[in-house]
Amino acid sequence: MALFKKRTVGKPGEWYYCLVHGKVEEGPECPAKDRFGPYASRAEAEHAMETARERNLEWETDPRWHDKAQQGDADEG
């Protein structure tokens, strides 16, 4: 007996961005490991990669996510 049900049908209005096919899907068509979402609109899903890039940049430049000890080591070398 499976512990988790495989969810194949999305809720109405759920949009996803498939990383493998590079396309927007309504409802989950591809496996969860291969997609971003759910998004509230098709437009949000279409900009998924741009949103991810912006969030990554914010994280990389956020001083709260970097230890001062590591920064000190980098400055010495």
mmCIF file of the N, C-alpha and C atoms, coordinates in Angstrom:
data_MODEL
# 
_entry.id   MODEL 
# 
loop_
_atom_site.group_PDB 
_atom_site.id 
_atom_site.type_symbol 
_atom_site.label_atom_id 
_atom_site.label_alt_id 
_atom_site.label_comp_id 
_atom_site.label_asym_id 
_atom_site.label_entity_id 
_atom_site.label_seq_id 
_atom_site.pdbx_PDB_ins_code 
_atom_site.Cartn_x 
_atom_site.Cartn_y 
_atom_site.Cartn_z 
_atom_site.occupancy 
_atom_site.B_iso_or_equiv 
_atom_site.pdbx_formal_charge 
_atom_site.auth_seq_id 
_atom_site.auth_comp_id 
_atom_site.auth_asym_id 
_atom_site.auth_atom_id 
_atom_site.pdbx_PDB_model_num 
ATOM 1   N N  . MET A 1 1  ? 0.840  -1.174 0.000   1.00 0.00 ? 1  MET A N  1 
ATOM 2   C CA . MET A 1 1  ? 0.000  0.000  0.000   1.00 0.00 ? 1  MET A CA 1 
ATOM 3   C C  . MET A 1 1  ? 0.892  1.247  0.000   1.00 0.00 ? 1  MET A C  1 
ATOM 4   N N  . ALA A 1 2  ? 0.602  2.153  -0.891  1.00 0.00 ? 2  ALA A N  1 
ATOM 5   C CA . ALA A 1 2  ? 1.404  3.367  -1.023  1.00 0.00 ? 2  ALA A CA 1 
ATOM 6   C C  . ALA A 1 2  ? 1.096  4.348  0.105   1.00 0.00 ? 2  ALA A C  1 
ATOM 7   N N  . LEU A 1 3  ? 2.143  5.007  0.566   1.00 0.00 ? 3  LEU A N  1 
ATOM 8   C CA . LEU A 1 3  ? 1.958  6.010  1.614   1.00 0.00 ? 3  LEU A CA 1 
ATOM 9   C C  . LEU A 1 3  ? 1.404  7.319  1.061   1.00 0.00 ? 3  LEU A C  1 
ATOM 10  N N  . PHE A 1 4  ? 1.758  7.627  -0.167  1.00 0.00 ? 4  PHE A N  1 
ATOM 11  C CA . PHE A 1 4  ? 1.329  8.875  -0.771  1.00 0.00 ? 4  PHE A CA 1 
ATOM 12  C C  . PHE A 1 4  ? 0.603  8.588  -2.070  1.00 0.00 ? 4  PHE A C  1 
ATOM 13  N N  . LYS A 1 5  ? -0.472 9.320  -2.290  1.00 0.00 ? 5  LYS A N  1 
ATOM 14  C CA . LYS A 1 5  ? -1.175 9.191  -3.557  1.00 0.00 ? 5  LYS A CA 1 
ATOM 15  C C  . LYS A 1 5  ? -0.450 10.018 -4.603  1.00 0.00 ? 5  LYS A C  1 
ATOM 16  N N  . LYS A 1 6  ? -0.386 9.511  -5.807  1.00 0.00 ? 6  LYS A N  1 
ATOM 17  C CA . LYS A 1 6  ? 0.207  10.267 -6.900  1.00 0.00 ? 6  LYS A CA 1 
ATOM 18  C C  . LYS A 1 6  ? -0.823 11.279 -7.374  1.00 0.00 ? 6  LYS A C  1 
ATOM 19  N N  . ARG A 1 7  ? -0.476 12.552 -7.274  1.00 0.00 ? 7  ARG A N  1 
ATOM 20  C CA . ARG A 1 7  ? -1.389 13.609 -7.679  1.00 0.00 ? 7  ARG A CA 1 
ATOM 21  C C  . ARG A 1 7  ? -1.186 13.894 -9.157  1.00 0.00 ? 7  ARG A C  1 
ATOM 22  N N  . THR A 1 8  ? -2.165 13.578 -9.942  1.00 0.00 ? 8  THR A N  1 
ATOM 23  C CA . THR A 1 8  ? -2.024 13.776 -11.374 1.00 0.00 ? 8  THR A CA 1 
ATOM 24  C C  . THR A 1 8  ? -2.885 14.922 -11.889 1.00 0.00 ? 8  THR A C  1 
ATOM 25  N N  . VAL A 1 9  ? -3.920 15.299 -11.159 1.00 0.00 ? 9  VAL A N  1 
ATOM 26  C CA . VAL A 1 9  ? -4.804 16.353 -11.612 1.00 0.00 ? 9  VAL A CA 1 
ATOM 27  C C  . VAL A 1 9  ? -4.639 17.565 -10.714 1.00 0.00 ? 9  VAL A C  1 
ATOM 28  N N  . GLY A 1 10 ? -4.393 18.707 -11.318 1.00 0.00 ? 10 GLY A N  1 
ATOM 29  C CA . GLY A 1 10 ? -4.235 19.929 -10.544 1.00 0.00 ? 10 GLY A CA 1 
ATOM 30  C C  . GLY A 1 10 ? -5.570 20.583 -10.268 1.00 0.00 ? 10 GLY A C  1 
ATOM 31  N N  . LYS A 1 11 ? -5.548 21.546 -9.383  1.00 0.00 ? 11 LYS A N  1 
ATOM 32  C CA . LYS A 1 11 ? -6.738 22.323 -9.107  1.00 0.00 ? 11 LYS A CA 1 
ATOM 33  C C  . LYS A 1 11 ? -6.950 23.303 -10.254 1.00 0.00 ? 11 LYS A C  1 
ATOM 34  N N  . PRO A 1 12 ? -8.184 23.673 -10.521 1.00 0.00 ? 12 PRO A N  1 
ATOM 35  C CA . PRO A 1 12 ? -8.430 24.662 -11.584 1.00 0.00 ? 12 PRO A CA 1 
ATOM 36  C C  . PRO A 1 12 ? -7.679 25.955 -11.298 1.00 0.00 ? 12 PRO A C  1 
ATOM 37  N N  . GLY A 1 13 ? -7.022 26.469 -12.299 1.00 0.00 ? 13 GLY A N  1 
ATOM 38  C CA . GLY A 1 13 ? -6.279 27.717 -12.152 1.00 0.00 ? 13 GLY A CA 1 
ATOM 39  C C  . GLY A 1 13 ? -4.860 27.565 -11.641 1.00 0.00 ? 13 GLY A C  1 
ATOM 40  N N  . GLU A 1 14 ? -4.377 26.347 -11.463 1.00 0.00 ? 14 GLU A N  1 
ATOM 41  C CA . GLU A 1 14 ? -2.980 26.141 -11.072 1.00 0.00 ? 14 GLU A CA 1 
ATOM 42  C C  . GLU A 1 14 ? -2.125 26.078 -12.334 1.00 0.00 ? 14 GLU A C  1 
ATOM 43  N N  . TRP A 1 15 ? -1.087 26.872 -12.339 1.00 0.00 ? 15 TRP A N  1 
ATOM 44  C CA . TRP A 1 15 ? -0.181 26.913 -13.483 1.00 0.00 ? 15 TRP A CA 1 
ATOM 45  C C  . TRP A 1 15 ? 1.215  26.518 -13.025 1.00 0.00 ? 15 TRP A C  1 
ATOM 46  N N  . TYR A 1 16 ? 1.934  25.829 -13.895 1.00 0.00 ? 16 TYR A N  1 
ATOM 47  C CA . TYR A 1 16 ? 3.284  25.339 -13.598 1.00 0.00 ? 16 TYR A CA 1 
ATOM 48  C C  . TYR A 1 16 ? 4.207  25.674 -14.762 1.00 0.00 ? 16 TYR A C  1 
ATOM 49  N N  . TYR A 1 17 ? 5.503  25.718 -14.462 1.00 0.00 ? 17 TYR A N  1 
ATOM 50  C CA . TYR A 1 17 ? 6.515  25.874 -15.505 1.00 0.00 ? 17 TYR A CA 1 
ATOM 51  C C  . TYR A 1 17 ? 7.352  24.612 -15.512 1.00 0.00 ? 17 TYR A C  1 
ATOM 52  N N  . CYS A 1 18 ? 7.349  23.890 -16.622 1.00 0.00 ? 18 CYS A N  1 
ATOM 53  C CA . CYS A 1 18 ? 8.114  22.648 -16.745 1.00 0.00 ? 18 CYS A CA 1 
ATOM 54  C C  . CYS A 1 18 ? 9.547  22.983 -17.129 1.00 0.00 ? 18 CYS A C  1 
ATOM 55  N N  . LEU A 1 19 ? 10.486 22.550 -16.295 1.00 0.00 ? 19 LEU A N  1 
ATOM 56  C CA . LEU A 1 19 ? 11.902 22.812 -16.524 1.00 0.00 ? 19 LEU A CA 1 
ATOM 57  C C  . LEU A 1 19 ? 12.467 21.962 -17.652 1.00 0.00 ? 19 LEU A C  1 
ATOM 58  N N  . VAL A 1 20 ? 11.904 20.793 -17.867 1.00 0.00 ? 20 VAL A N  1 
ATOM 59  C CA . VAL A 1 20 ? 12.401 19.885 -18.907 1.00 0.00 ? 20 VAL A CA 1 
ATOM 60  C C  . VAL A 1 20 ? 11.977 20.358 -20.293 1.00 0.00 ? 20 VAL A C  1 
ATOM 61  N N  . HIS A 1 21 ? 10.700 20.705 -20.424 1.00 0.00 ? 21 HIS A N  1 
ATOM 62  C CA . HIS A 1 21 ? 10.159 21.084 -21.722 1.00 0.00 ? 21 HIS A CA 1 
ATOM 63  C C  . HIS A 1 21 ? 10.180 22.591 -21.964 1.00 0.00 ? 21 HIS A C  1 
ATOM 64  N N  . GLY A 1 22 ? 10.459 23.382 -20.911 1.00 0.00 ? 22 GLY A N  1 
ATOM 65  C CA . GLY A 1 22 ? 10.512 24.831 -21.054 1.00 0.00 ? 22 GLY A CA 1 
ATOM 66  C C  . GLY A 1 22 ? 9.185  25.433 -21.454 1.00 0.00 ? 22 GLY A C  1 
ATOM 67  N N  . LYS A 1 23 ? 8.101  24.885 -20.873 1.00 0.00 ? 23 LYS A N  1 
ATOM 68  C CA . LYS A 1 23 ? 6.782  25.392 -21.250 1.00 0.00 ? 23 LYS A CA 1 
ATOM 69  C C  . LYS A 1 23 ? 5.884  25.509 -20.021 1.00 0.00 ? 23 LYS A C  1 
ATOM 70  N N  . VAL A 1 24 ? 4.848  26.311 -20.182 1.00 0.00 ? 24 VAL A N  1 
ATOM 71  C CA . VAL A 1 24 ? 3.847  26.504 -19.137 1.00 0.00 ? 24 VAL A CA 1 
ATOM 72  C C  . VAL A 1 24 ? 2.779  25.431 -19.293 1.00 0.00 ? 24 VAL A C  1 
ATOM 73  N N  . GLU A 1 25 ? 2.332  24.880 -18.161 1.00 0.00 ? 25 GLU A N  1 
ATOM 74  C CA . GLU A 1 25 ? 1.285  23.859 -18.176 1.00 0.00 ? 25 GLU A CA 1 
ATOM 75  C C  . GLU A 1 25 ? 0.191  24.242 -17.200 1.00 0.00 ? 25 GLU A C  1 
ATOM 76  N N  . GLU A 1 26 ? -1.041 23.980 -17.570 1.00 0.00 ? 26 GLU A N  1 
ATOM 77  C CA . GLU A 1 26 ? -2.137 24.155 -16.621 1.00 0.00 ? 26 GLU A CA 1 
ATOM 78  C C  . GLU A 1 26 ? -2.360 22.814 -15.968 1.00 0.00 ? 26 GLU A C  1 
ATOM 79  N N  . GLY A 1 27 ? -2.211 22.782 -14.666 1.00 0.00 ? 27 GLY A N  1 
ATOM 80  C CA . GLY A 1 27 ? -2.255 21.511 -13.957 1.00 0.00 ? 27 GLY A CA 1 
ATOM 81  C C  . GLY A 1 27 ? -0.919 20.817 -14.119 1.00 0.00 ? 27 GLY A C  1 
ATOM 82  N N  . PRO A 1 28 ? -0.564 19.958 -13.181 1.00 0.00 ? 28 PRO A N  1 
ATOM 83  C CA . PRO A 1 28 ? 0.735  19.292 -13.268 1.00 0.00 ? 28 PRO A CA 1 
ATOM 84  C C  . PRO A 1 28 ? 0.732  18.190 -14.321 1.00 0.00 ? 28 PRO A C  1 
ATOM 85  N N  . GLU A 1 29 ? 1.458  18.423 -15.398 1.00 0.00 ? 29 GLU A N  1 
ATOM 86  C CA . GLU A 1 29 ? 1.609  17.399 -16.426 1.00 0.00 ? 29 GLU A CA 1 
ATOM 87  C C  . GLU A 1 29 ? 2.897  16.611 -16.216 1.00 0.00 ? 29 GLU A C  1 
ATOM 88  N N  . CYS A 1 30 ? 3.945  17.302 -15.820 1.00 0.00 ? 30 CYS A N  1 
ATOM 89  C CA . CYS A 1 30 ? 5.248  16.667 -15.614 1.00 0.00 ? 30 CYS A CA 1 
ATOM 90  C C  . CYS A 1 30 ? 5.476  16.408 -14.127 1.00 0.00 ? 30 CYS A C  1 
ATOM 91  N N  . PRO A 1 31 ? 6.413  15.528 -13.782 1.00 0.00 ? 31 PRO A N  1 
ATOM 92  C CA . PRO A 1 31 ? 6.694  15.228 -12.371 1.00 0.00 ? 31 PRO A CA 1 
ATOM 93  C C  . PRO A 1 31 ? 7.107  16.478 -11.590 1.00 0.00 ? 31 PRO A C  1 
ATOM 94  N N  . ALA A 1 32 ? 6.830  16.479 -10.301 1.00 0.00 ? 32 ALA A N  1 
ATOM 95  C CA . ALA A 1 32 ? 7.115  17.627 -9.434  1.00 0.00 ? 32 ALA A CA 1 
ATOM 96  C C  . ALA A 1 32 ? 8.588  18.014 -9.469  1.00 0.00 ? 32 ALA A C  1 
ATOM 97  N N  . LYS A 1 33 ? 9.485  17.040 -9.611  1.00 0.00 ? 33 LYS A N  1 
ATOM 98  C CA . LYS A 1 33 ? 10.920 17.337 -9.623  1.00 0.00 ? 33 LYS A CA 1 
ATOM 99  C C  . LYS A 1 33 ? 11.334 18.146 -10.846 1.00 0.00 ? 33 LYS A C  1 
ATOM 100 N N  . ASP A 1 34 ? 10.474 18.194 -11.850 1.00 0.00 ? 34 ASP A N  1 
ATOM 101 C CA . ASP A 1 34 ? 10.794 18.865 -13.105 1.00 0.00 ? 34 ASP A CA 1 
ATOM 102 C C  . ASP A 1 34 ? 10.022 20.157 -13.326 1.00 0.00 ? 34 ASP A C  1 
ATOM 103 N N  . ARG A 1 35 ? 9.409  20.710 -12.273 1.00 0.00 ? 35 ARG A N  1 
ATOM 104 C CA . ARG A 1 35 ? 8.585  21.894 -12.500 1.00 0.00 ? 35 ARG A CA 1 
ATOM 105 C C  . ARG A 1 35 ? 8.650  22.878 -11.334 1.00 0.00 ? 35 ARG A C  1 
ATOM 106 N N  . PHE A 1 36 ? 8.349  24.132 -11.645 1.00 0.00 ? 36 PHE A N  1 
ATOM 107 C CA . PHE A 1 36 ? 8.141  25.176 -10.652 1.00 0.00 ? 36 PHE A CA 1 
ATOM 108 C C  . PHE A 1 36 ? 6.637  25.411 -10.568 1.00 0.00 ? 36 PHE A C  1 
ATOM 109 N N  . GLY A 1 37 ? 6.156  25.751 -9.394  1.00 0.00 ? 37 GLY A N  1 
ATOM 110 C CA . GLY A 1 37 ? 4.752  26.102 -9.256  1.00 0.00 ? 37 GLY A CA 1 
ATOM 111 C C  . GLY A 1 37 ? 4.145  25.420 -8.059  1.00 0.00 ? 37 GLY A C  1 
ATOM 112 N N  . PRO A 1 38 ? 2.902  25.630 -7.812  1.00 0.00 ? 38 PRO A N  1 
ATOM 113 C CA . PRO A 1 38 ? 1.917  26.254 -8.707  1.00 0.00 ? 38 PRO A CA 1 
ATOM 114 C C  . PRO A 1 38 ? 1.949  27.775 -8.632  1.00 0.00 ? 38 PRO A C  1 
ATOM 115 N N  . TYR A 1 39 ? 1.554  28.374 -9.723  1.00 0.00 ? 39 TYR A N  1 
ATOM 116 C CA . TYR A 1 39 ? 1.400  29.817 -9.829  1.00 0.00 ? 39 TYR A CA 1 
ATOM 117 C C  . TYR A 1 39 ? -0.079 30.131 -9.990  1.00 0.00 ? 39 TYR A C  1 
ATOM 118 N N  . ALA A 1 40 ? -0.475 31.338 -9.601  1.00 0.00 ? 40 ALA A N  1 
ATOM 119 C CA . ALA A 1 40 ? -1.879 31.743 -9.645  1.00 0.00 ? 40 ALA A CA 1 
ATOM 120 C C  . ALA A 1 40 ? -2.347 32.075 -11.064 1.00 0.00 ? 40 ALA A C  1 
ATOM 121 N N  . SER A 1 41 ? -1.404 32.409 -11.944 1.00 0.00 ? 41 SER A N  1 
ATOM 122 C CA . SER A 1 41 ? -1.799 32.782 -13.304 1.00 0.00 ? 41 SER A CA 1 
ATOM 123 C C  . SER A 1 41 ? -0.789 32.243 -14.313 1.00 0.00 ? 41 SER A C  1 
ATOM 124 N N  . ARG A 1 42 ? -1.230 32.206 -15.552 1.00 0.00 ? 42 ARG A N  1 
ATOM 125 C CA . ARG A 1 42 ? -0.344 31.774 -16.634 1.00 0.00 ? 42 ARG A CA 1 
ATOM 126 C C  . ARG A 1 42 ? 0.839  32.740 -16.766 1.00 0.00 ? 42 ARG A C  1 
ATOM 127 N N  . ALA A 1 43 ? 0.572  34.037 -16.610 1.00 0.00 ? 43 ALA A N  1 
ATOM 128 C CA . ALA A 1 43 ? 1.631  35.045 -16.737 1.00 0.00 ? 43 ALA A CA 1 
ATOM 129 C C  . ALA A 1 43 ? 2.725  34.836 -15.693 1.00 0.00 ? 43 ALA A C  1 
ATOM 130 N N  . GLU A 1 44 ? 2.341  34.517 -14.456 1.00 0.00 ? 44 GLU A N  1 
ATOM 131 C CA . GLU A 1 44 ? 3.338  34.246 -13.417 1.00 0.00 ? 44 GLU A CA 1 
ATOM 132 C C  . GLU A 1 44 ? 4.182  33.036 -13.788 1.00 0.00 ? 44 GLU A C  1 
ATOM 133 N N  . ALA A 1 45 ? 3.548  31.994 -14.289 1.00 0.00 ? 45 ALA A N  1 
ATOM 134 C CA . ALA A 1 45 ? 4.275  30.784 -14.681 1.00 0.00 ? 45 ALA A CA 1 
ATOM 135 C C  . ALA A 1 45 ? 5.214  31.057 -15.851 1.00 0.00 ? 45 ALA A C  1 
ATOM 136 N N  . GLU A 1 46 ? 4.795  31.918 -16.775 1.00 0.00 ? 46 GLU A N  1 
ATOM 137 C CA . GLU A 1 46 ? 5.644  32.260 -17.923 1.00 0.00 ? 46 GLU A CA 1 
ATOM 138 C C  . GLU A 1 46 ? 6.931  32.959 -17.482 1.00 0.00 ? 46 GLU A C  1 
ATOM 139 N N  . HIS A 1 47 ? 6.896  33.648 -16.347 1.00 0.00 ? 47 HIS A N  1 
ATOM 140 C CA . HIS A 1 47 ? 8.064  34.375 -15.842 1.00 0.00 ? 47 HIS A CA 1 
ATOM 141 C C  . HIS A 1 47 ? 8.782  33.613 -14.730 1.00 0.00 ? 47 HIS A C  1 
ATOM 142 N N  . ALA A 1 48 ? 8.546  32.317 -14.629 1.00 0.00 ? 48 ALA A N  1 
ATOM 143 C CA . ALA A 1 48 ? 9.116  31.504 -13.547 1.00 0.00 ? 48 ALA A CA 1 
ATOM 144 C C  . ALA A 1 48 ? 10.640 31.553 -13.522 1.00 0.00 ? 48 ALA A C  1 
ATOM 145 N N  . MET A 1 49 ? 11.282 31.438 -14.655 1.00 0.00 ? 49 MET A N  1 
ATOM 146 C CA . MET A 1 49 ? 12.748 31.430 -14.688 1.00 0.00 ? 49 MET A CA 1 
ATOM 147 C C  . MET A 1 49 ? 13.308 32.804 -14.312 1.00 0.00 ? 49 MET A C  1 
ATOM 148 N N  . GLU A 1 50 ? 12.658 33.860 -14.754 1.00 0.00 ? 50 GLU A N  1 
ATOM 149 C CA . GLU A 1 50 ? 13.087 35.216 -14.391 1.00 0.00 ? 50 GLU A CA 1 
ATOM 150 C C  . GLU A 1 50 ? 12.931 35.423 -12.881 1.00 0.00 ? 50 GLU A C  1 
ATOM 151 N N  . THR A 1 51 ? 11.819 34.960 -12.334 1.00 0.00 ? 51 THR A N  1 
ATOM 152 C CA . THR A 1 51 ? 11.587 35.070 -10.894 1.00 0.00 ? 51 THR A CA 1 
ATOM 153 C C  . THR A 1 51 ? 12.649 34.298 -10.124 1.00 0.00 ? 51 THR A C  1 
ATOM 154 N N  . ALA A 1 52 ? 12.984 33.106 -10.597 1.00 0.00 ? 52 ALA A N  1 
ATOM 155 C CA . ALA A 1 52 ? 14.011 32.292 -9.935  1.00 0.00 ? 52 ALA A CA 1 
ATOM 156 C C  . ALA A 1 52 ? 15.367 32.986 -9.979  1.00 0.00 ? 52 ALA A C  1 
ATOM 157 N N  . ARG A 1 53 ? 15.727 33.575 -11.118 1.00 0.00 ? 53 ARG A N  1 
ATOM 158 C CA . ARG A 1 53 ? 17.001 34.299 -11.233 1.00 0.00 ? 53 ARG A CA 1 
ATOM 159 C C  . ARG A 1 53 ? 17.050 35.479 -10.264 1.00 0.00 ? 53 ARG A C  1 
ATOM 160 N N  . GLU A 1 54 ? 15.940 36.218 -10.178 1.00 0.00 ? 54 GLU A N  1 
ATOM 161 C CA . GLU A 1 54 ? 15.891 37.365 -9.263  1.00 0.00 ? 54 GLU A CA 1 
ATOM 162 C C  . GLU A 1 54 ? 16.036 36.912 -7.810  1.00 0.00 ? 54 GLU A C  1 
ATOM 163 N N  . ARG A 1 55 ? 15.365 35.846 -7.446  1.00 0.00 ? 55 ARG A N  1 
ATOM 164 C CA . ARG A 1 55 ? 15.448 35.340 -6.076  1.00 0.00 ? 55 ARG A CA 1 
ATOM 165 C C  . ARG A 1 55 ? 16.837 34.812 -5.766  1.00 0.00 ? 55 ARG A C  1 
ATOM 166 N N  . ASN A 1 56 ? 17.457 34.151 -6.715  1.00 0.00 ? 56 ASN A N  1 
ATOM 167 C CA . ASN A 1 56 ? 18.826 33.664 -6.513  1.00 0.00 ? 56 ASN A CA 1 
ATOM 168 C C  . ASN A 1 56 ? 19.788 34.828 -6.303  1.00 0.00 ? 56 ASN A C  1 
ATOM 169 N N  . LEU A 1 57 ? 19.642 35.871 -7.090  1.00 0.00 ? 57 LEU A N  1 
ATOM 170 C CA . LEU A 1 57 ? 20.503 37.045 -6.947  1.00 0.00 ? 57 LEU A CA 1 
ATOM 171 C C  . LEU A 1 57 ? 20.300 37.701 -5.584  1.00 0.00 ? 57 LEU A C  1 
ATOM 172 N N  . GLU A 1 58 ? 19.039 37.817 -5.148  1.00 0.00 ? 58 GLU A N  1 
ATOM 173 C CA . GLU A 1 58 ? 18.762 38.373 -3.824  1.00 0.00 ? 58 GLU A CA 1 
ATOM 174 C C  . GLU A 1 58 ? 19.444 37.536 -2.738  1.00 0.00 ? 58 GLU A C  1 
ATOM 175 N N  . TRP A 1 59 ? 19.353 36.232 -2.862  1.00 0.00 ? 59 TRP A N  1 
ATOM 176 C CA . TRP A 1 59 ? 19.955 35.344 -1.867  1.00 0.00 ? 59 TRP A CA 1 
ATOM 177 C C  . TRP A 1 59 ? 21.477 35.480 -1.882  1.00 0.00 ? 59 TRP A C  1 
ATOM 178 N N  . GLU A 1 60 ? 22.070 35.506 -3.067  1.00 0.00 ? 60 GLU A N  1 
ATOM 179 C CA . GLU A 1 60 ? 23.521 35.575 -3.171  1.00 0.00 ? 60 GLU A CA 1 
ATOM 180 C C  . GLU A 1 60 ? 24.086 36.882 -2.632  1.00 0.00 ? 60 GLU A C  1 
ATOM 181 N N  . THR A 1 61 ? 23.298 37.949 -2.683  1.00 0.00 ? 61 THR A N  1 
ATOM 182 C CA . THR A 1 61 ? 23.788 39.248 -2.228  1.00 0.00 ? 61 THR A CA 1 
ATOM 183 C C  . THR A 1 61 ? 23.261 39.627 -0.843  1.00 0.00 ? 61 THR A C  1 
ATOM 184 N N  . ASP A 1 62 ? 22.515 38.762 -0.202  1.00 0.00 ? 62 ASP A N  1 
ATOM 185 C CA . ASP A 1 62 ? 21.965 39.040 1.123   1.00 0.00 ? 62 ASP A CA 1 
ATOM 186 C C  . ASP A 1 62 ? 23.001 38.706 2.188   1.00 0.00 ? 62 ASP A C  1 
ATOM 187 N N  . PRO A 1 63 ? 23.484 39.698 2.937   1.00 0.00 ? 63 PRO A N  1 
ATOM 188 C CA . PRO A 1 63 ? 24.531 39.434 3.927   1.00 0.00 ? 63 PRO A CA 1 
ATOM 189 C C  . PRO A 1 63 ? 24.076 38.512 5.054   1.00 0.00 ? 63 PRO A C  1 
ATOM 190 N N  . ARG A 1 64 ? 22.778 38.383 5.280   1.00 0.00 ? 64 ARG A N  1 
ATOM 191 C CA . ARG A 1 64 ? 22.297 37.512 6.344   1.00 0.00 ? 64 ARG A CA 1 
ATOM 192 C C  . ARG A 1 64 ? 22.547 36.032 6.025   1.00 0.00 ? 64 ARG A C  1 
ATOM 193 N N  . TRP A 1 65 ? 22.789 35.698 4.756   1.00 0.00 ? 65 TRP A N  1 
ATOM 194 C CA . TRP A 1 65 ? 22.985 34.303 4.361   1.00 0.00 ? 65 TRP A CA 1 
ATOM 195 C C  . TRP A 1 65 ? 24.450 33.917 4.278   1.00 0.00 ? 65 TRP A C  1 
ATOM 196 N N  . HIS A 1 66 ? 25.337 34.827 4.608   1.00 0.00 ? 66 HIS A N  1 
ATOM 197 C CA . HIS A 1 66 ? 26.766 34.535 4.505   1.00 0.00 ? 66 HIS A CA 1 
ATOM 198 C C  . HIS A 1 66 ? 27.420 34.714 5.863   1.00 0.00 ? 66 HIS A C  1 
ATOM 199 N N  . ASP A 1 67 ? 28.155 33.713 6.302   1.00 0.00 ? 67 ASP A N  1 
ATOM 200 C CA . ASP A 1 67 ? 28.854 33.793 7.581   1.00 0.00 ? 67 ASP A CA 1 
ATOM 201 C C  . ASP A 1 67 ? 30.024 34.754 7.489   1.00 0.00 ? 67 ASP A C  1 
ATOM 202 N N  . LYS A 1 68 ? 30.223 35.538 8.523   1.00 0.00 ? 68 LYS A N  1 
ATOM 203 C CA . LYS A 1 68 ? 31.332 36.489 8.537   1.00 0.00 ? 68 LYS A CA 1 
ATOM 204 C C  . LYS A 1 68 ? 32.666 35.764 8.545   1.00 0.00 ? 68 LYS A C  1 
ATOM 205 N N  . ALA A 1 69 ? 32.732 34.604 9.180   1.00 0.00 ? 69 ALA A N  1 
ATOM 206 C CA . ALA A 1 69 ? 33.978 33.825 9.216   1.00 0.00 ? 69 ALA A CA 1 
ATOM 207 C C  . ALA A 1 69 ? 34.371 33.399 7.812   1.00 0.00 ? 69 ALA A C  1 
ATOM 208 N N  . GLN A 1 70 ? 33.412 32.984 7.011   1.00 0.00 ? 70 GLN A N  1 
ATOM 209 C CA . GLN A 1 70 ? 33.714 32.580 5.644   1.00 0.00 ? 70 GLN A CA 1 
ATOM 210 C C  . GLN A 1 70 ? 34.182 33.759 4.819   1.00 0.00 ? 70 GLN A C  1 
ATOM 211 N N  . GLN A 1 71 ? 33.575 34.929 5.025   1.00 0.00 ? 71 GLN A N  1 
ATOM 212 C CA . GLN A 1 71 ? 33.997 36.103 4.289   1.00 0.00 ? 71 GLN A CA 1 
ATOM 213 C C  . GLN A 1 71 ? 35.406 36.508 4.671   1.00 0.00 ? 71 GLN A C  1 
ATOM 214 N N  . GLY A 1 72 ? 35.735 36.373 5.951   1.00 0.00 ? 72 GLY A N  1 
ATOM 215 C CA . GLY A 1 72 ? 37.079 36.690 6.405   1.00 0.00 ? 72 GLY A CA 1 
ATOM 216 C C  . GLY A 1 72 ? 38.107 35.757 5.790   1.00 0.00 ? 72 GLY A C  1 
ATOM 217 N N  . ASP A 1 73 ? 37.796 34.490 5.694   1.00 0.00 ? 73 ASP A N  1 
ATOM 218 C CA . ASP A 1 73 ? 38.704 33.518 5.068   1.00 0.00 ? 73 ASP A CA 1 
ATOM 219 C C  . ASP A 1 73 ? 38.936 33.871 3.609   1.00 0.00 ? 73 ASP A C  1 
ATOM 220 N N  . ALA A 1 74 ? 37.905 34.303 2.909   1.00 0.00 ? 74 ALA A N  1 
ATOM 221 C CA . ALA A 1 74 ? 38.030 34.635 1.495   1.00 0.00 ? 74 ALA A CA 1 
ATOM 222 C C  . ALA A 1 74 ? 38.897 35.882 1.326   1.00 0.00 ? 74 ALA A C  1 
ATOM 223 N N  . ASP A 1 75 ? 38.777 36.816 2.260   1.00 0.00 ? 75 ASP A N  1 
ATOM 224 C CA . ASP A 1 75 ? 39.577 38.049 2.165   1.00 0.00 ? 75 ASP A CA 1 
ATOM 225 C C  . ASP A 1 75 ? 41.055 37.785 2.379   1.00 0.00 ? 75 ASP A C  1 
ATOM 226 N N  . GLU A 1 76 ? 41.398 36.781 3.220   1.00 0.00 ? 76 GLU A N  1 
ATOM 227 C CA . GLU A 1 76 ? 42.782 36.479 3.517   1.00 0.00 ? 76 GLU A CA 1 
ATOM 228 C C  . GLU A 1 76 ? 43.487 35.780 2.358   1.00 0.00 ? 76 GLU A C  1 
ATOM 229 N N  . GLY A 1 77 ? 42.742 34.988 1.575   1.00 0.00 ? 77 GLY A N  1 
ATOM 230 C CA . GLY A 1 77 ? 43.361 34.168 0.539   1.00 0.00 ? 77 GLY A CA 1 
ATOM 231 C C  . GLY A 1 77 ? 43.485 34.885 -0.694  1.00 0.00 ? 77 GLY A C  1 
# 
